[in-house]
Amino acid sequence: MRLIFMGTPDFAVPALVEIAARGHDIAAVYTRAAKPAGRGMGLQVTPVETQARALALPVETPATLKTEEAQATLRAYGADAAVVVAYGLILPTAVLDMFPLGCFNIHASLLPRWRGAAPINRAIMAGDAQSGVSIMQMDEGLDTGAVALIERLPVGADMAAGDLHDALSRLGADAMLRVLAALERGSLSVTPQPTEGVTYAEKIAKSETRIDWSKPWQEVHNHIRGLSPFPGAWFELADGTRVKVRRSTRGGGDGAPGTVLDDRLTIACGDGAVRLTEVQRAGKQPMSAEEFLRGTSLLSGTQLK
């Protein structure tokens, strides 16, 4: 099949690689334009553009797909269908209707649960025991299209958002290949999403990243792993130094919320405790709790902010 691929972040790269490897004719890859990044603020291309150029595929980086000019360029590629994976631009109706076989999206949740911007983070923050990917035929709504395929994946007790991201990225690529194969055979069927069980995964706000030790240990643990590695849940030391927590697990003991309970970085919560296993000082590399404690004195009884 002749396809347009639309995607931007690392999450989309496995799908691009696998679709190309299966011999589909990728007419062009659409991604977001390069942005200034890093200390030197040099232009940084997206992971998808980097991969597309490695595959010698044409790359388009329009600022919008709402103009007649952008739509004419897209139409001229004569693609049968579009594959969309975390592209980051709204597809207007004219674009959705442009492809004879439709536009298909990899969404990182079990739709209709966690429609929206941050499904991986929100699933873990809510303590979901399972997640997965949905291959959806796109319509004008926010992740409301009919579903062609759902694949499920258990969420481990200490699994962080970054772990789930990587697993779902690979799972989504495999699922999309199967959907494209059925689409090519003319045997693909889609099912409207149920009206029950709809939840929305709002974008993570900076105001919700600080750890609230007064909550039960499970909620604190879910908060930490749901925001790891980015944007990161954090606390402050007595001197105001901000420390992000990248990994945690259930700890033993109890005490006043925010109290250091032992020499293993176990912190009391409103109910129970969490043990921090990997942390990151501001401006520093991630390190184990043991490495952190070798350079930071946190005696039992210390109160964290």
BATOR-945736 format. One record per residue (C-alpha): residue in three letters; x, y, z. Coordinates in steps of 0.05 Angstrom, whole numbers, plus 32768, in hexadecimal, padded with zeros to 4 digits. Example, Ala and Ser with C-alpha at 12.3 -4.5 7.8 and 13.67 -1.06 7.14 Angstrom:
ala80F67FA6809C ser81117FEB808F 
This chain:
met800080008000 arg801580477FF4 leu8015806B8038 ile802280AD8059 phe804280A7809E met803680DE80D1 gly805B80DE8113 thr808C8105813D pro80AA80E7817D asp80D180A8818E phe808F8083819A ala80818085814F val80C4806D8136 pro80BA8021813D ala807A80258114 leu809E804C80DC val80D7801A80DC glu80AA7FDC80DA ile807B7FF880A5 ala80B680088078 ala80D57FC48085 arg80957FA1806F gly809B7FC1802B his80637FF3802D asp806D802E7FFF ile80758069802E ala806980A48000 ala807D80D78035 val808980E0807F tyr8066811B80A1 thr8083813380E3 arg808A8173810C ala80BE81A680F6 ala810281A98119 lys810381D38158 pro813B81F6817F ala815381C981B7 gly818D81BD81E5 arg81BE81EE8204 gly81D2820A81C0 met8188820E81AA gly819A81EE8168 leu816381D3813C gln8152818C8150 val812B81608120 thr80F8812E813A pro810880E58145 val80D980D3810C glu80FC810280DC thr813F80E580EF gln8126809F80E1 ala810380B380A1 arg814280D18084 ala816980938098 leu8136806C806E ala813D809E8035 leu80F480B18039 pro80D880F58025 val80C981218061 glu809681588068 thr8092818880A4 pro805681B6809A ala804281E480D3 thr7FF981D380C5 leu7FCF81A68099 lys7F9581D68097 thr7FAB81FF805B glu7F9981EE8013 glu7FE381EE8001 ala7FF581BB8036 gln7FBA818F8022 ala7FCB81937FD8 thr8012817C7FE8 leu7FF881418011 arg7FC4812E7FDD ala7FF9812E7FA6 tyr801B80F27FC7 gly7FE080C77FB3 ala7FE1809B7FF1 asp7FAD80668000 ala7FAF8070804B ala7FD280958083 val7FF3807A80C2 val7FF380AC80FB val801C80A3813A ala802280DD816B tyr8028810F8132 gly8016814D815A leu7FED81728125 ile7FA28171811D leu7F8A814E80DE pro7F50817780C1 thr7F15815480A1 ala7F318160805B val7F6F8138806D leu7F4881008090 asp7F1D80F98051 met7F5880FC8022 phe7F6E80B38027 pro7F43807E8005 leu7F51804B803C gly7F52807B8077 cys7F81809580AD phe7F97806480E3 asn7FB480798126 ile7FDB8054815C his7FC0806B819F ala7FE4805581DE ser7FA780418208 leu7F6D80118209 leu7F3A803F81E9 pro7F0B805D81FE arg7F348061823F trp7F688098823D arg7F5780BF81FF gly7F8480FC81F9 ala7FCB81158201 ala7FEB80EC8239 pro7FCD80A6823A ile800B80828251 asn801880B1828C arg7FD080B382A1 ala7FC78067829F ile8001805D82CF met7FEF809782FB ala7FA980798302 gly7FC680358315 asp7FAB801082D8 ala7FBF7FC782D9 gln7FBF7FC3828D ser7FCA7FF08252 gly7FD27FE58208 val7FCB800281C3 ser7F8F80108198 ile7F928015814C met7F5C8047813C gln7F3F806080FB met7F4180AB8105 asp7F0580D98103 glu7EFB81228117 gly7EF681158162 leu7F2C810F8197 asp7F3F80C68192 thr7EF780B38185 gly7F00808A8145 ala7EEB8042813B val7F1E800F8152 ala7F3D7FDB8125 leu7F697FB78158 ile7F7A7FB981A2 glu7FB67F9881C1 arg7FBD7F94820D leu7FFA7F968239 pro7FFF7F8C8285 val801C7FC682AC gly804F7FAE82DF ala804B7FC68327 asp808B7FF08320 met80867FFE82D5 ala8094804782C4 ala80758070828C gly80B6806B8264 asp80B4801F8268 leu806C801C8252 his807A804F821A asp80B0802281FC ala80867FE38202 leu8049800281E3 ser8072802181AB arg80887FDC8195 leu80447FBE81A0 gly80237FF58178 ala80527FEB813D asp80417FA1813A ala7FF67FAE8141 met7FF87FE28109 leu801A7FB180DA arg7FE17F8080E5 val7FAD7FB680D9 leu7FCF7FCB8098 ala7FD27F838080 ala7F877F7B808C leu7F7A7FBE806B glu7FA27FA9802E arg7F7B7F678029 gly7F397F8D802F ser7F277F66806E leu7F2F7F9C80A3 ser7EF37FAA80D0 val7EED7FE08104 thr7EC17FE68142 pro7EA58027815E gln7EBE803781A3 pro7E8E802B81DD thr7E6F806781FE glu7E7E804B8243 gly7EC3804F8264 val7EDA808F8242 thr7F1280B38267 tyr7F4080EC8251 ala7F8C80EF825A glu7F9981398263 lys7FDE81548255 ile800B81528292 ala800E819682B4 lys804C81AE82DA ser802081BC8316 glu801381718320 thr805B8159831F arg806F81678367 ile8069812A8394 asp8034812E83CA trp804E81018402 ser800B81068427 lys7FEA80D883F5 pro7FEA808B83FE trp8029806883E8 gln8008804983AB glu7FF1808C8391 val803680AA839C his8057806F837A asn80278073833E his803480BE833A ile807F80B38338 arg807F807C8304 gly8049809E82DA leu807580DB82D1 ser80B780B682C6 pro80E280C782A2 phe80BE8106828A pro80AA813782A5 gly80BE811682E6 ala809F8117832C trp80CA813D835E phe80D6815383A5 glu8104818583C6 leu813D817C83F8 ala814281AB8433 asp817181D9840C gly813F81E083D3 thr816181B083A4 arg812E81908376 val81348144836D lys810D811D833A val80F980D68349 arg80FF80A6830E arg80F280638330 ser80D0804D8370 thr80B280108391 arg808A7FFF83CF gly80B0800D840F gly80A97FF48456 gly8097801C8494 asp806E805984A1 gly8074809F84BE ala806280E784B2 pro805A80F38467 gly809B81078446 thr80C780EA847D val810680C3846A leu80FE8080848D asp8141805D8482 asp8183805F845C arg81648042841D leu813C8080840A thr80FA80658423 ile80C9809F842C ala808A809E8456 cys804880AE8433 gly800380BC844D asp7FF980718450 gly80368043844C ala80778057842A val809C805683E7 arg80E5804783DD leu8107807383A9 thr81358049837E glu814C807A8348 val815080C6834D gln816C81018328 arg818581428344 ala81778180831B gly81AA818582E3 lys81C8814182F3 gln81C480FB82D6 pro819480C782F3 met81B2809D832B ser819F80658359 ala8188807483A0 glu81CA805883BA glu81F38087838E phe81C780C283A1 leu81CF80B483EC arg821B80B083E6 gly821A80F983D3 thr81DE811283FB ser81D4810A8445 leu818B80F78452 leu818880DB8498 ser814C80B584B2 gly811980E784CB thr812A811C8496 gln80EB813E847C leu80E681468430 lys80C0817F8411 
